[in-house]
């Protein structure tokens, strides 16, 4: 399931125009994928929340002390929230 979530995230990032497929790795920083554009990051967060039925990502990604900084962090969070492995 983790691999599926990663592939779905990769697809979302590429479709939003955030990065090329080759640049979307588990160690890739979310800010880097958005080209440093906070609006792209917010758009990504909204799409991920919609796609996976989760909420609260904006504070975790854009808060004063971001807890989710990489694609891998985001995959781990989704796995945790969905209760899958």
Order of alpha helices (4+ residues) and beta strands (2+ residues): alpha-alpha-alpha-alpha-alpha
